[in-house]
Amino acid sequence: MGRTLAGRGRERGIIMFMALVLLLVLTILAVSLARLQTVEERLAQNDNNHQLALQTAEAALQAAFDDDVAGIYTDFSGATTGLNTLFNELNTTGTTLGYSATTWTGANAILYNGAPLASAPAAANPQFVIENMAPVVPPGCNSGNAGNYGASQVTVHRITAHSAGGDGSASATVQALHIGSC
């Protein structure tokens, strides 16, 4: 009879040990899943911020492009903020002085707050810069006399737009070329 009781006590100890190990494994699994959920929430928020920045920058680019096509921006002498002649704005390092493409700070870019974007949920209003590039003769246009391209050259403007996401943690910059017609 003594052997039977001693065996049962040992079995109860093993069952309790196994239950504690199983409880520990389940706790670790639950904590891991909770942390994974938090990481996925951050990833989704970051993606949302980036998409918002990209869409806002594209809307500003389209608005600036439409205004440029309509002929609103014509002063590329450097006197108008945000309108630059590329070849006059290059410094010795070959970077454009008209705006800071890395920080977009200061008053060198045009701050867009027009109707389509006045209520955009971005951290700040988007900005854009229009640069007057060298004129070109596009394919299909009459090049005129050999070496004389003056009559068939068309204007080329490079439009760069920049915007921040909803909380400012993401940003996007987009560019387009507006090539005149011959």
C-alpha positions in Angstrom: 0.0 0.0 0.0 2.9 2.4 0.6 4.2 1.9 -2.9 0.9 2.9 -4.5 0.6 6.2 -2.6 4.2 7.1 -3.3 3.6 6.5 -7.1 0.5 8.6 -7.1 2.3 11.5 -5.5 5.1 11.4 -8.0 2.5 11.3 -10.9 0.7 14.4 -9.4 4.1 16.2 -9.4 4.8 15.4 -13.0 1.3 16.5 -14.0 1.7 19.8 -12.2 5.1 20.3 -13.8 3.7 19.6 -17.3 0.8 22.0 -16.6 3.3 24.8 -15.6 5.4 24.2 -18.7 2.3 24.3 -20.9 1.1 27.5 -19.2 4.6 29.1 -19.8 4.5 28.2 -23.5 1.0 29.6 -23.9 2.0 32.8 -22.1 5.0 33.3 -24.4 2.9 32.6 -27.4 0.2 35.2 -26.3 2.9 37.9 -25.6 4.5 37.2 -29.0 1.2 37.6 -30.8 0.4 40.8 -29.0 3.8 42.3 -30.0 3.3 41.1 -33.6 -0.1 42.9 -33.7 1.5 46.2 -32.5 4.2 45.9 -35.2 1.6 45.3 -37.9 -0.3 48.4 -36.7 2.8 50.5 -37.0 3.5 49.1 -40.5 -0.1 49.9 -41.6 0.1 53.4 -40.1 3.5 54.1 -41.9 2.1 52.8 -45.2 -1.0 55.0 -44.7 1.2 58.0 -44.1 3.3 57.3 -47.1 0.3 56.8 -49.4 -1.2 60.1 -48.1 2.0 62.0 -48.8 2.3 60.5 -52.3 -1.3 61.3 -53.2 -1.1 64.8 -51.9 2.2 65.4 -53.8 0.6 64.0 -56.9 -2.4 66.3 -56.5 -0.1 69.3 -56.0 1.9 68.2 -59.1 -1.3 68.0 -61.2 -2.5 71.4 -60.0 0.9 73.0 -60.7 1.0 71.3 -64.1 -2.5 72.6 -65.0 -1.5 76.1 -63.9 1.7 75.9 -66.0 -0.2 74.8 -69.0 -2.7 77.7 -68.5 0.3 80.1 -68.6 0.0 81.3 -65.0 3.7 80.9 -64.3 5.9 83.0 -66.7 8.5 84.8 -64.6 11.5 82.6 -64.6 13.9 85.4 -63.9 14.3 84.2 -60.3 12.3 87.1 -59.0 9.3 84.9 -58.4 9.6 82.3 -55.6 9.4 78.8 -56.9 10.1 79.7 -60.5 13.7 79.1 -61.5 15.7 79.0 -64.7 17.8 75.8 -64.2 20.9 77.0 -65.9 21.1 80.3 -64.0 20.5 78.5 -60.7 23.3 76.0 -60.7 26.2 76.5 -58.3 29.7 75.1 -58.5 28.6 71.7 -57.1 25.9 71.3 -59.8 22.9 71.4 -57.4 19.9 73.7 -57.9 19.9 76.7 -55.6 16.2 77.5 -56.2 15.0 75.1 -53.5 16.4 72.5 -51.1 15.4 69.1 -52.4 16.4 67.5 -49.1 14.6 69.8 -46.6 12.1 71.8 -48.6 12.5 74.6 -46.1 12.6 78.3 -46.5 10.6 80.4 -49.0 12.1 79.1 -52.2 9.3 76.7 -53.1 5.6 77.7 -53.8 3.4 76.6 -50.9 0.3 75.2 -52.6 -3.0 75.7 -50.6 -5.5 75.8 -53.5 -9.0 74.4 -53.6 -8.2 70.7 -54.2 -5.8 70.5 -51.4 -7.0 73.1 -48.9 -8.5 70.4 -46.6 -6.0 67.6 -47.3 -5.2 65.6 -44.2 -1.5 66.0 -44.7 0.8 67.4 -41.9 1.5 70.5 -44.0 0.4 72.0 -47.4 2.4 70.5 -50.3 5.0 72.6 -52.1 6.2 72.7 -55.7 8.9 74.3 -57.8 8.8 74.9 -61.5 12.1 75.1 -63.4 12.5 76.4 -66.9 14.7 73.9 -68.7 16.5 74.3 -72.1 14.2 74.5 -75.1 14.0 71.4 -77.3 12.7 70.3 -80.7 10.5 67.3 -79.9 10.1 64.4 -82.4 7.7 65.2 -85.2 8.3 68.9 -85.2 9.8 70.7 -88.1 13.4 71.4 -87.3 13.7 74.2 -89.9 17.0 74.9 -91.6 20.1 72.9 -90.6 21.5 74.4 -87.4 18.6 76.9 -87.1 16.2 75.5 -84.5 14.8 78.8 -83.2 11.4 78.6 -84.8 10.6 75.0 -83.8 12.0 74.9 -80.3 9.4 74.4 -77.5 9.6 75.2 -73.8 10.3 72.6 -71.2 9.4 73.0 -67.6 10.3 70.6 -64.9 7.7 70.5 -62.1 8.7 69.0 -58.7 6.1 68.6 -55.9 6.7 67.6 -52.3 4.3 66.7 -49.5 4.4 65.2 -46.0 2.1 62.4 -44.7 -0.6 62.7 -42.1 1.7 62.9 -39.1 4.8 64.2 -40.8 6.7 60.9 -40.5 6.6 60.2 -44.2 7.2 62.4 -47.3 7.0 62.0 -51.0 8.5 64.0 -53.9 7.2 63.6 -57.5 8.3 65.2 -60.8 6.8 65.7 -64.2 7.9 67.5 -67.4 5.7 69.9 -69.3 6.9 70.0 -72.9 5.2 72.6 -75.0 3.7 71.9 -78.4 5.2 72.8 -81.8 
